[in-house]
Amino acid sequence: MRDTLPVKKEQKAIPPATGGFWSPFDTLRTEIDRLFDDFGPSSRHPLSVLGRTPAGAGGWMVSPAVDVVEKDDAFEITAEVPGLDEKDIEVKLANRLLTIRGEKSEEKEEKDKSYHVSERRYGSFQRSFQLPEYVDTEKVNASFAKGVLKVTLPKTPDSKKRDRKIEISAG
């Protein structure tokens, strides 16, 4: 089953999410991730990833893995969000900033359970992407199926007109 998610459009800037606490290890992890992202392929890509915001319960970093693919007519952002439903995910677009937010809540069935190992992660996440000028923000759409969120960012018709080959003359 494939469900369509609405993309909310706002004119105001989106403030970063906070988890209500400060952890130096979360800050260090975020900075190290940002440093490696700067050296990765995303730093050369027109769709720049602006950040992973840790806001998970208990200090867990809860941030979905994403793929950003450029096609001739659109960009596609695919995010793995297993265990979430479309109602747990929010996609917003404000001032050419696309933000994907979500929250995975811990389900407590019995209070008397005695866990030996608990590795499942819960909490909220936020990923933001700065969109290039040649993305048609009026036609952005999102869909969700089998734990995978797909956001399609169509390019404007004149996006190919911006590219031109420069002839090299012997000199």
C-alpha positions as a printed Julia matrix, in Angstrom:
171×3 Matrix{Float64}:
  0.0    0.0     0.0
  1.36   3.42   -0.92
  0.13   6.5     0.89
  0.6   10.1    -0.13
  1.8   12.53    2.51
  1.01  16.25    2.39
  3.96  18.62    2.15
  3.27  21.59    4.39
  4.47  24.93    3.1
  5.37  27.77    5.45
  6.98  31.14    4.99
  8.73  31.28    8.37
 12.04  29.65    9.23
 11.94  26.39   11.14
 13.8   26.44   14.47
 15.96  23.41   15.26
 14.4   20.77   17.48
 15.7   20.43   21.0
 15.46  17.45   23.25
 15.11  19.48   26.44
 18.57  18.49   27.64
 22.18  19.11   26.72
 24.61  16.27   26.33
 28.25  16.94   25.4
 28.42  13.53   23.71
 25.44  14.33   21.48
 27.06  17.63   20.54
 30.37  15.9    19.82
 28.63  13.23   17.72
 26.74  15.87   15.75
 29.92  17.83   15.05
 31.81  14.7    13.97
 28.92  13.69   11.67
 28.88  17.22   10.22
 32.64  17.12    9.67
 32.45  13.81    7.8
 29.43  15.03    5.81
 31.5   18.03    4.71
 34.1   15.67    3.22
 31.53  13.34    1.65
 29.77  13.56   -1.69
 26.97  15.69   -0.23
 29.27  18.72    0.01
 29.55  18.74   -3.79
 25.84  18.19   -4.34
 23.42  21.06   -4.97
 21.05  19.67   -2.32
 23.02  20.2     0.84
 22.14  18.29    3.99
 21.9   20.83    6.79
 21.92  18.58    9.75
 20.92  15.76   11.95
 19.3   16.89   15.12
 19.62  14.56   18.09
 16.51  14.68   20.18
 16.09  11.05   21.04
 15.04   9.81   24.43
 17.89   8.66   26.62
 20.51  10.31   24.43
 20.05   7.98   21.45
 20.79   9.47   18.07
 17.67   8.81   16.02
 18.22   9.98   12.47
 17.06   8.17    9.34
 19.49   7.12    6.65
 18.78   9.05    3.45
 19.67   8.79   -0.21
 19.63  11.91   -2.39
 19.47  11.14   -6.11
 19.49  13.63   -8.97
 17.59  12.73  -12.13
 17.13  14.77  -15.3
 13.8   16.21  -14.17
 13.89  15.95  -10.36
 15.75  15.22   -7.16
 14.56  12.34   -4.98
 15.18  12.06   -1.27
 14.52   8.61    0.14
 14.58   8.11    3.9
 14.37   4.83    5.79
 11.98   5.21    8.72
 11.16   1.67    9.86
  8.56   1.27   12.56
  6.88   4.59   11.77
  3.53   5.31   10.15
  2.87   8.27    7.85
  1.08  10.0    10.75
  4.4    9.99   12.68
  6.23  11.89    9.91
  6.03  15.57    8.95
  7.47  17.08    5.77
  7.7   20.89    5.69
  8.97  23.37    3.16
  9.82  26.94    4.2
 12.18  29.4     2.52
 13.66  26.7     0.25
 14.43  24.56    3.3
 12.9   21.07    3.24
 12.61  19.54    6.71
 11.67  15.97    7.51
 10.66  15.39   11.12
  9.36  12.34   12.87
  8.98  10.6    16.17
  9.06   6.97   17.16
  7.34   6.46   20.49
  8.25   3.68   22.88
  5.41   1.24   23.29
  5.06   0.02   26.87
  2.78  -2.98   27.17
  3.7   -4.37   30.57
  5.21  -2.48   33.48
  6.71  -5.6    35.07
  8.91  -6.65   32.13
 12.51  -7.3    33.05
 14.63  -6.38   30.03
 18.01  -8.04   29.64
 18.84  -6.14   26.45
 16.99  -3.21   24.91
 18.55  -1.94   21.69
 15.5   -0.51   19.97
 15.68   3.23   19.48
 12.95   5.72   20.23
 12.68   9.46   20.03
 12.4   12.23   17.5
 14.52  13.17   14.52
 14.87  16.03   12.08
 16.73  16.27    8.79
 16.86  19.45    6.71
 17.92  20.06    3.11
 18.61  23.42    1.47
 16.96  23.35   -1.95
 18.57  24.9    -5.02
 16.72  27.7    -6.82
 15.79  25.47   -9.75
 13.54  23.16   -7.69
  9.85  23.82   -8.35
  8.68  24.11   -4.73
  5.0   24.18   -5.76
  5.23  20.64   -7.12
  7.15  18.92   -4.29
  5.4   15.74   -3.15
  6.0   12.96   -0.65
  4.89   9.34   -0.47
  5.31   6.61    2.12
  5.34   2.83    1.71
  6.81  -0.06    3.73
  8.83   2.17    6.09
 10.37   4.27    3.32
  9.6    7.97    2.81
 10.18   9.31   -0.71
 10.17  13.05   -1.38
 10.22  14.1    -5.04
 11.55  17.57   -5.84
 10.78  18.4    -9.49
 13.13  20.75  -11.3
 11.81  23.86  -13.03
 11.47  23.66  -16.83
 14.32  26.14  -17.3
 16.77  24.23  -15.09
 18.54  22.76  -18.12
 18.87  26.21  -19.66
 21.26  27.12  -16.84
 23.81  24.57  -18.09
 25.93  25.49  -21.03
 29.1   24.15  -22.53
 32.02  26.57  -22.64
 34.13  26.27  -25.76
 37.87  26.24  -25.24
 39.94  28.19  -27.75
 43.59  27.6   -28.48
 45.47  30.48  -27.37
